[in-house]
Amino acid sequence: MPPALDHIDAWIFDLDNTLYPASADLFGLIDVRMGLYVERLLGVDPAEAKRIQKQLFREHGTTLSGLMHSHAIDPHEFLAFVHDIEMDVLAEDKKLVNAIAKLPGRKLIFTNGDADYAGRVLQRLGLSKSFEAIHDIHACAYQPKPQAASYASMVEAFGVNPATSLFVEDMARNLKPAKAIGMTTVWVNNGSEFGNHEADASFIDIEIHDVGHWLDELTRGME
């Protein structure tokens, strides 16, 4: 382990477009379902639904958070609808599975999605037994990243020390609150939608392009 990371005892990972490449475009399928949900909810055409959806995402962190704020929707119903997608584009990533297994310390998932969906993704990637726990949008009381309350609830739930924790995320803006509480931050700059929005070197410690490749190099030679 590089000296700069010797102090890390908790490895915290985002899920979508982080543990698998953004090129898989799984979120693109979810995006279509979210647009359809907004279209049906508000009785608007597809173009207007997409505009509203993206505006809610930018202003509230997630489309769900925005819809709960403005239309008091049922989050469980929304998540079940938008996550009703096929995951054939995902396959087991043995390099990533092996590298994560070698990491010293705890391994956790911190996602704006829900645990059921996250579990399906992890199973497809061969990572269903790789993580201790998943901190999802329900556990965050529907206050998504990058809201500070989301990080506080995660730290409290897992009992981690931010100063000895590392957070890996494809959305640069979601690293700012993590850095603010003392975490080491890793930005997966892989071209995901809005991934580079608000990116700033002041809160990004390490920039990578592929988690599996980075972790494989990081853990090479470790038992």
Secondary structure, 3 states (H helix, E strand, C coil): CCHHHCCCCEEEECCCCCCCCHHHCHHHHHHHHHHHHHHHHHCCCHHHHHHHHHHHHHHHCCHHHHHHHHHCCCHHHHHHHHCCCCCCCCCCCHHHHHHHHHCCCEEEEECCCCHHHHHHHHHHHCCCCCCCEEECCCCCCCCCCCCHHHHHHHHHHHCCCHHHEEEEECCHHHHHHHHHCCCEEEEECCCCCCCCCCCCHHHCCEEECCHHHHHHHHHCCCC
